[in-house]
Amino acid sequence: MAQDPSPGRHIPWIDLLRVVACLMVVCSHSGDFFVARFDADRTAFLSGVCWGSALRACVPLFVMISGVLLLPVRMESGAFYRRRLGRILWPLAVWSLLMPFFYRLYGHAEGQQALYDVATFPLNFNYTTTPLWYLYMLVGLYLILPIVSPWVERASRKELKRFLYLWGFTLFIPYIRVLAPLVGYVGNYGHLGIFGECDWNGFGTFYYVSGFLGYLILGYYLNRFPSERSKIQIRLRSALCFATGYALTCGGYLLAQEYFPGDYAYLEIPWMFNGFSVFLMTYGVFTALRTVRIEGHRTRKWLGRVAGLTFGIYLCHFFIVQLGYDLVQAWVPVAPYLQIPVIAVGAFGVSAGLVWLLQRLPFHKYLIG
C-alpha cells in the first residue's frame, strides 16, 4: 500500500502492480472462509487452498513497491517520519476503533468482544482487524528506512546482491525449523529455536538480515538494476518462477494439512510471506509486470486513479468480504472455486466505491491516509 512520494506523479507499471496486488489481497481473504472448512467440506477447502496459494505474493509485492518508491530516502529522518507515519497511524487507530463495532452491529460472533478489541489495539490487531497486521509491520519498516537508506544509496550492485543472498538464506529458515525435530533435534532447555534462539533470546544469527526488509531492498535493486534480457525472456523466467513457487506453496500446504492436521503453526509455514516458495511467486509477478508498458493518456490516468484507492480498499475490504461471503453463500449457488472470485470482485468494487466517497470528506486523510 505504498504511495508515490511525489503527489500527482505516477509510474504506470507501479500503478498496475498496486492494483493487481490489492486485488490479490481481497481475493486471498475471500478464500480464507473456504480454507477454514478443512475436511468438513473438502471441495471448498481445496478451492480455498488453490486460490490462496496463488495469491500469497500480494503483501511482498506491496513491500517491494515501497522499496521502489521510497529508497533512497531524500529527506531528513524527522520529516520522513512525520510524513509517512502520519499516513499510517491515523488510519490504523481509526479502523481499529471502528471495525470491531461494525462486526458487533452485523451480529458476527467476533464482534461480541468489541470493547476488548478496541482497548487492546495498541498492542496488536484482532480478528475483526486482521488486515491491519500489515500496518503494524509497515510502521517498523518506515522506522528503519532512513537508517538503511544511506547504505543502500552508496552500495554497489555487488554489495546489494551480497545482502540479498544473505536474506535469501533466511527464506529457508521456516522449513529448517520444521525439519530439525523430524531428524532428531530436541532443542535447548525445551526450546526448539535455532541459530542461538532460546527462551531468553529471540534474536538468532540471521534475525537482522531477515524479514520484509529484504523485499524492500529487492524492489529497490530490481528497479535500479533492471534485467537486460528481452521481454520474452524475462516473462518466461517470471512464469517459471511463479509456477515453481505455486507448486511448492500449494503442495506444501496440502502436505502440512495432511501431516499436521489442526496445527495452525505448521499450516502457516508453506504460506509464509518470508518463505522461499512465496518469494518465487513474488519475484515472478514483479518482474513480469515491470515489463508491461501502459500506453495512452486516458488509460494511465484511469489506472492512476484506481491505484490511488488501493490503500483505502485495503483498510476497509475485510468487513465487506465478510458481507460478500454471506451473500454469495445465500444467493449464488455455484461451485466454491467460482464463489471466491465472485466475492473478491464484488468486494473490490464496493470497497473502491466506498473509498472514492470517503475521499470527498474533508478529513479523509484520517480514514484512508
C-alpha positions in Angstrom: 0.0 0.0 0.0 2.9 2.3 -0.6 2.2 5.6 -2.1 4.1 7.6 -4.6 6.3 10.1 -2.7 5.6 12.8 -5.3 1.9 13.6 -5.3 0.4 13.8 -8.8 3.3 11.8 -10.3 2.6 8.2 -11.3 4.7 5.4 -12.6 2.3 3.3 -14.8 3.7 -0.1 -14.1 3.8 0.6 -10.4 0.2 1.7 -10.5 -0.7 -1.6 -12.3 1.3 -3.5 -9.7 -0.5 -1.8 -6.9 -4.0 -2.6 -8.3 -3.0 -6.2 -9.0 -1.5 -6.7 -5.5 -4.6 -5.1 -3.9 -7.0 -7.3 -5.9 -4.9 -10.3 -4.8 -5.2 -9.3 -1.1 -9.0 -9.1 -1.4 -9.2 -12.4 -3.3 -6.9 -14.0 -0.7 -9.2 -13.0 2.2 -12.2 -14.1 0.2 -10.8 -17.6 0.1 -10.0 -17.8 3.8 -13.5 -18.8 4.7 -13.2 -21.9 2.4 -9.8 -22.9 3.7 -11.2 -22.9 7.2 -13.6 -25.7 6.4 -10.8 -28.3 6.1 -12.2 -31.8 5.9 -15.7 -30.7 6.7 -16.0 -29.7 3.1 -13.1 -30.9 1.1 -14.1 -29.3 -2.2 -14.4 -25.9 -0.5 -11.1 -26.4 1.3 -9.2 -27.4 -1.9 -10.7 -24.4 -3.7 -9.5 -22.1 -1.0 -6.0 -23.6 -0.9 -5.6 -23.5 -4.6 -6.7 -19.8 -4.8 -5.0 -18.7 -1.7 -1.7 -20.3 -2.6 -1.7 -18.4 -5.9 -2.2 -15.1 -4.1 0.4 -15.2 -1.4 2.7 -12.7 -3.3 0.2 -9.9 -2.6 1.9 -8.4 0.6 5.5 -8.9 -0.5 4.6 -7.0 -3.7 3.4 -4.0 -1.8 6.7 -4.0 0.2 8.7 -4.2 -3.0 6.7 -1.2 -4.3 7.7 0.7 -1.2 11.3 -0.1 -2.0 11.0 1.3 -5.5 9.2 4.5 -4.4 10.9 5.3 -1.1 14.5 4.2 -1.4 16.7 6.1 -1.1 15.1 8.4 1.4 15.6 12.0 0.2 14.6 13.9 3.3 15.7 14.3 6.9 14.5 11.4 9.1 12.3 13.5 11.3 10.4 14.9 8.3 10.2 11.4 6.8 8.7 10.0 10.0 6.2 12.8 10.3 5.1 12.4 6.7 5.0 8.7 6.5 3.9 7.6 9.9 1.0 10.1 10.0 -0.4 8.4 6.9 -0.3 5.1 8.7 -1.0 5.7 12.4 -4.2 7.7 12.0 -5.9 5.1 9.7 -4.6 2.3 12.0 -6.2 3.9 15.0 -9.5 4.8 13.3 -10.1 1.4 11.7 -9.0 -0.4 14.9 -11.7 1.5 16.7 -14.4 1.2 14.1 -14.1 -2.3 12.8 -15.0 -4.3 16.0 -18.2 -2.3 16.3 -19.1 -2.9 12.6 -18.9 -6.6 13.3 -20.9 -6.2 16.5 -23.7 -4.4 14.7 -23.6 -7.0 12.0 -24.1 -9.7 14.6 -20.9 -11.5 13.9 -19.6 -13.6 16.8 -16.2 -11.9 16.8 -18.0 -8.6 17.4 -19.1 -9.6 20.9 -15.7 -8.7 22.3 -15.6 -5.3 20.6 -14.7 -3.4 23.8 -11.8 -5.7 24.4 -10.6 -5.4 20.8 -10.7 -1.6 21.0 -8.9 -1.5 24.3 -6.1 -3.7 23.1 -5.4 -2.5 19.6 -2.3 -0.5 20.7 -0.8 -3.9 21.5 -1.9 -5.8 18.4 -4.6 -6.5 15.8 -7.5 -8.9 16.3 -9.8 -11.0 14.0 -12.0 -8.0 13.1 -8.9 -6.0 12.1 -6.9 -8.9 10.6 -5.5 -6.9 7.6 -4.1 -4.2 9.9 -1.3 -6.5 10.8 0.4 -5.1 7.7 0.3 -1.6 9.1 2.0 -2.6 12.3 4.7 -4.1 10.2 4.8 -1.2 7.9 5.5 1.2 10.7 8.5 -0.8 11.6 9.8 -0.7 8.0 9.3 3.1 7.9 11.3 3.4 11.1 14.3 1.6 9.7 14.2 3.1 6.2 16.1 6.4 6.9 18.7 4.3 8.8 19.4 1.8 6.0 18.9 4.4 3.2 22.5 5.9 3.2 24.0 2.4 2.8 21.5 1.4 0.1 22.3 4.6 -1.9 26.1 4.1 -1.7 26.1 0.3 -2.1 27.4 -1.2 -5.3 25.5 -3.8 -7.2 27.8 -6.5 -5.7 27.2 -5.3 -2.1 23.4 -5.2 -2.6 23.5 -8.7 -4.1 25.6 -9.9 -1.1 22.9 -8.7 1.3 20.1 -10.3 -0.9 22.0 -13.6 -0.8 22.1 -13.5 3.0 18.4 -12.6 3.1 17.7 -15.3 0.6 19.1 -17.9 3.0 16.7 -16.8 5.7 13.8 -17.7 3.4 14.6 -21.3 4.1 14.7 -21.0 7.9 11.0 -21.7 8.4 11.5 -25.0 6.7 14.6 -25.8 8.8 12.5 -25.2 11.9 10.0 -27.8 10.7 12.6 -30.4 9.6 15.0 -30.1 12.5 12.8 -32.0 15.0 12.0 -34.6 12.4 15.7 -35.6 12.2 16.1 -35.7 16.0 16.7 -32.2 17.1 15.1 -31.7 20.6 16.1 -28.1 21.1 17.8 -26.4 24.0 16.2 -26.3 27.5 12.9 -27.3 25.9 13.0 -24.5 23.3 13.1 -25.5 19.7 14.7 -22.3 18.4 17.7 -22.5 16.1 20.8 -20.4 15.4 21.0 -19.1 19.0 17.3 -18.6 19.7 16.1 -19.7 23.2 13.8 -18.6 25.9 15.9 -15.6 26.8 16.9 -14.7 23.2 14.6 -14.4 20.3 17.2 -12.8 18.0 19.1 -15.5 16.3 22.0 -15.4 13.9 20.1 -14.2 10.9 17.4 -12.1 12.6 18.9 -8.8 11.5 19.1 -9.7 7.8 15.6 -11.4 7.6 12.0 -10.3 7.2 10.3 -7.8 5.0 13.4 -5.6 4.8 14.7 -8.0 2.2 11.7 -7.3 0.0 12.2 -3.6 0.3 15.8 -3.8 -0.9 14.9 -6.4 -3.5 12.4 -4.0 -5.0 15.0 -1.2 -5.0 17.6 -3.5 -6.5 15.4 -4.8 -9.4 14.4 -1.2 -10.2 17.9 0.2 -10.0 19.5 -2.7 -12.0 16.8 -3.9 -14.4 17.4 -7.0 -16.4 18.9 -6.6 -19.8 17.2 -9.6 -21.2 14.4 -9.4 -23.8 10.8 -9.1 -22.6 10.0 -12.6 -23.8 13.0 -14.0 -21.8 12.0 -12.0 -18.7 8.4 -13.2 -18.9 9.3 -16.8 -19.5 11.6 -16.8 -16.4 8.9 -15.0 -14.4 6.3 -17.6 -15.4 8.7 -20.4 -14.4 9.4 -18.8 -11.0 5.7 -18.3 -10.4 4.8 -21.8 -11.4 7.5 -23.4 -9.3 6.7 -21.2 -6.3 3.0 -22.0 -6.7 3.6 -25.8 -6.8 5.7 -25.6 -3.7 3.3 -23.4 -1.8 0.1 -25.2 -2.7 1.6 -28.7 -2.4 3.3 -27.7 0.9 0.0 -26.5 2.4 -1.7 -29.7 1.5 1.1 -31.8 2.9 1.1 -29.7 6.1 -2.7 -30.2 6.5 -2.3 -34.0 6.0 0.6 -34.5 8.4 -0.1 -31.8 10.9 -4.0 -31.6 10.9 -5.3 -28.8 13.1 -1.8 -27.4 13.9 -2.1 -23.9 12.5 1.5 -23.0 13.3 2.6 -25.7 10.8 -0.1 -24.9 8.3 1.0 -21.3 8.0 4.6 -22.2 7.1 4.0 -23.0 3.4 2.1 -19.7 3.1 4.7 -17.6 5.0 5.4 -14.4 3.1 9.1 -14.7 4.1 9.4 -18.3 2.7 11.2 -19.3 -0.4 8.2 -20.5 -2.3 6.3 -17.3 -1.9 9.4 -15.3 -2.8 9.5 -17.2 -6.1 5.9 -16.2 -6.9 6.6 -12.6 -5.8 9.7 -12.3 -7.9 7.8 -13.7 -10.9 4.9 -11.3 -10.7 7.1 -8.2 -10.0 9.5 -8.9 -12.9 6.7 -9.7 -15.3 4.6 -6.7 -14.6 7.7 -4.4 -14.7 7.9 -5.2 -18.4 4.3 -4.0 -19.1 4.1 -0.7 -20.9 0.8 1.2 -20.4 0.1 3.3 -23.5 -2.5 6.0 -23.8 -3.0 9.0 -21.5 -6.6 8.1 -20.6 -5.6 4.5 -19.7 -2.7 5.8 -17.5 -5.0 8.3 -15.8 -7.7 5.7 -15.1 -5.1 3.3 -13.7 -3.6 6.0 -11.5 -7.0 6.8 -10.0 -7.7 3.2 -9.2 -4.2 2.8 -7.8 -4.8 5.8 -5.6 -7.7 3.9 -4.0 -5.8 0.8 -3.0 -4.7 1.9 0.5 -8.3 2.7 1.4 -9.5 -0.5 -0.2 -7.0 -2.5 1.9 -8.3 -0.8 5.1 -12.0 -1.4 4.6 -12.3 -4.5 2.4 -12.2 -7.2 5.2 -15.7 -6.4 6.5 -17.1 -6.1 3.0 -15.6 -9.5 2.1 -17.5 -10.9 5.1 -20.7 -9.4 3.8 -19.9 -10.7 0.3 -19.3 -14.3 1.6 -22.6 -14.4 3.4 -24.5 -13.1 0.4 -22.8 -15.4 -2.0 -23.5 -18.4 0.2 -27.2 -17.5 0.3 -27.8 -16.3 -3.2 -25.1 -17.6 -5.6 -25.3 -21.4 -6.0 -22.1 -22.0 -7.8 -19.0 -24.1 -7.0 -16.7 -22.8 -4.3 -13.8 -22.2 -6.7 -16.2 -19.8 -8.6 -17.6 -18.2 -5.4 -14.2 -17.0 -4.3 -13.5 -14.7 -7.4 -17.2 -13.6 -7.3 -16.8 -12.4 -3.7 -13.4 -10.8 -4.4 -14.5 -8.8 -7.5 -17.7 -7.7 -5.7 -15.8 -6.7 -2.5 -13.1 -4.9 -4.5 -15.7 -2.9 -6.4 -17.8 -2.0 -3.3 -14.6 -1.1 -1.4 -13.4 1.1 -4.2 -16.7 2.9 -4.4 -16.7 3.5 -0.6 -13.1 4.8 -0.7 -14.0 7.1 -3.6 -16.8 8.6 -1.5 -14.6 8.9 1.6 -12.0 10.8 -0.5 -14.7 13.6 -0.8 -14.7 14.1 3.0 -12.6 17.0 4.4 -11.0 14.7 7.0 -10.4 11.8 4.7 -6.7 11.6 5.5 -7.5 10.3 8.9 -9.6 7.5 7.4 -7.7 6.4 4.3 -4.3 8.1 4.6 
